[in-house]
């Protein structure tokens, strides 16, 4: 999502993108609902399938979160 902030994502598309990392369709759906609740993504109206896109300014926020998470993972691995 962060690589192309203007892209619209259905749950199926998000699952396909993350399947190689072992993310199930159920997990992809749960994350979409969490991101909707946090207003990081917004619904794309007029789509038959649940489709979302990043909300304005959300890409920068997600990049910060990913950076913090990656840093914390690296710190744990070094310990």
N, C-alpha and C positions, 0 to 999 in steps of 0.2 A: 504494500500500500504506500509506503513512504517513497519508494523508487519512482512511482508515477502517481502523484497526489490527485490528479484529475480523473484517474481511471475509476470506472464504476465496477463494483464487484457483486456477483451473486454468491450465495454460500457455496454453491457447487464449484464456481471458478476459484474461490479462495481455497476450498478443499483441494482441488487439483494442483494448485500452486504449492501447497504445503504437504501433499501426500508423501513425497519422498522423505520428508522429515518425520514421518510417522504420525502426522496429525489426522485424527479421524474426522469424518463429516460431522459427528456430534460435537466434537471439540471446536471445530470451526464455527458451527452454529452458535455454541455457547459464547465464544469470544465475540462474535458479531453482536449478540444481544448485550453483552457487557459494554462493548464500545458504543452501542446505541444509547445505553443508559448513562454512560459517562459523557455523552454528546461529543465523542471523538469522531464518530461517523454519523451521517444523516441518511434517511431514506431517500431513494430516488423514486419519485412518484411516477405512476403510469407504467410500471413494469409488472409483468405477471408474477415473476419470481421475486422473492425478497432480495432487493438490490440496494447496496449502500455505496457511499463515497465519503472520502474524508471531509470533515467539516472545515470551514475556513480556519486557517492557522493551526490545524491539528497535526499536520506533518511535522512542523517544528517541535511541537510538544512530544510527539512519538519518538522523534530522533533523540531528544533529551532522555526520555525514559529508556530507550534502547541503549544509549551510551552509559547511563547509570547502571543498568542491569549487566551490561557486558563488563563494566569495570568491577562490579561486585563479584561476578563469576571469576574473573581473572585473579582477584584478591583471594578468593577461596581456594582456587587451584594452587596458588603460590604458598598457601599456609600449610 
